[in-house]
Amino acid sequence: MARLGRGRACLIHFHAQPAPTVMGRSNVYSWPPCWIPPPGWALAALSPDLTVVTKSLNTRFLKPATVGPITAQARVVERTERDMIVQAELIDTEGRIVADATARLRILARDRVMQPRR
C-alpha cells in the first residue's frame, strides 16, 4: 500500500460482485476484503514503530453500487501527536460515492500495544 500523507489520498481498485440479500433479492453491497476500514488505511500514514486503536468508526452505505469496478479512496484529514482522523470512500465508475467511513484513532507505540499484560 502506498504511503498516506496528510491531505494525500491512497487508492485501491476492485471489482464489485453481486450478492444475495434478505428476501431473496440481489444487490451489490458485496464489499470485498480490500475495502479496508479507515483504521487499516491509517497504518500507511505511520512509521513502522507506531500503530492505531479505533476510538470510533462511522460507516454509511449511501447507494447501491453497480457490479463492476469500484475505487476505495482514503485520506488523513487531521493528525496530532496522539490522534488521527481518517476518511474513506467507495466510488463507482460513474463517480458516485456509494459508501463512506470516518475513523477517529489513537496513535500508540507498537511495542506498547504488543506487550502481554501481567
C-alpha positions in Angstrom: 0.0 0.0 0.0 1.2 3.5 -0.8 2.2 5.9 2.0 -0.7 8.0 3.0 0.4 11.6 4.0 -1.8 14.3 5.3 -4.1 15.6 2.6 -2.9 12.9 0.1 -5.3 10.1 -1.0 -4.5 6.4 -1.2 -6.4 4.4 -3.7 -7.3 0.7 -4.1 -9.3 -0.6 -7.1 -11.5 -3.7 -7.0 -14.4 -5.3 -8.9 -17.8 -5.4 -7.0 -19.7 -8.7 -7.4 -23.5 -9.3 -6.9 -24.5 -10.6 -3.5 -27.8 -12.1 -2.3 -29.7 -10.2 0.4 -32.6 -10.8 2.7 -35.9 -11.8 1.0 -34.0 -13.4 -2.0 -33.3 -10.2 -3.8 -29.9 -9.4 -5.2 -27.8 -6.2 -4.8 -24.1 -5.3 -5.0 -23.3 -4.3 -1.4 -20.6 -7.0 -1.6 -17.6 -5.2 -0.2 -14.6 -7.5 -0.6 -11.7 -7.6 1.9 -9.9 -4.8 0.1 -12.5 -2.4 1.4 -10.1 -1.8 4.3 -11.8 0.3 7.0 -10.0 3.6 7.7 -8.1 2.3 10.7 -6.3 -0.1 8.3 -5.6 2.8 5.9 -4.1 4.8 8.7 -1.2 2.4 9.1 0.0 3.6 5.7 0.5 7.1 7.2 2.6 5.9 10.2 6.1 4.8 10.7 6.6 1.1 11.4 7.0 1.6 15.1 3.5 3.1 15.5 0.1 1.6 15.3 -3.5 2.8 16.0 -6.5 1.7 18.0 -10.0 2.8 17.0 -11.8 5.3 19.2 -14.8 5.5 16.8 -15.7 4.2 13.3 -18.8 5.5 11.5 -19.7 3.9 8.2 -22.5 4.9 5.9 -23.9 2.9 3.0 -25.3 5.6 0.7 -26.3 3.9 -2.5 -26.3 0.5 -4.1 -23.1 0.1 -6.2 -23.2 -1.3 -9.7 -21.5 -4.5 -10.5 -18.0 -3.7 -11.8 -15.1 -1.5 -10.9 -15.1 0.3 -7.5 -12.4 2.6 -6.1 -11.7 2.8 -2.4 -10.1 6.2 -1.5 -8.8 7.3 1.9 -7.1 10.3 3.3 -5.8 11.6 6.6 -7.9 14.7 7.4 -6.4 15.5 10.8 -3.4 14.3 12.8 -1.8 15.3 16.1 0.9 13.5 18.0 -1.7 11.3 19.7 -4.7 11.2 17.4 -5.7 10.9 13.8 -8.9 11.2 11.8 -9.1 9.2 8.5 -11.9 9.4 6.0 -12.5 6.8 3.2 -15.0 6.5 0.4 -16.1 3.9 -2.2 -16.6 5.4 -5.6 -18.3 3.7 -8.5 -17.5 4.1 -12.2 -20.0 7.0 -12.5 -18.1 8.9 -9.8 -20.8 8.4 -7.2 -19.8 7.9 -3.6 -21.7 4.7 -2.6 -20.2 4.3 0.9 -18.0 6.3 3.2 -16.4 6.0 6.6 -14.7 8.2 9.2 -12.4 6.8 11.9 -11.1 8.6 14.9 -8.0 6.8 16.0 -5.4 6.9 18.9 -1.8 6.6 17.8 0.3 4.3 20.1 3.8 2.9 20.1 3.6 -0.6 18.6 5.7 -2.2 21.3 3.4 -0.8 24.0 0.4 -2.4 22.4 2.0 -5.7 21.7 3.3 -6.4 25.2 1.3 -9.0 27.2 -0.4 -7.9 30.3 0.6 -9.3 33.7 
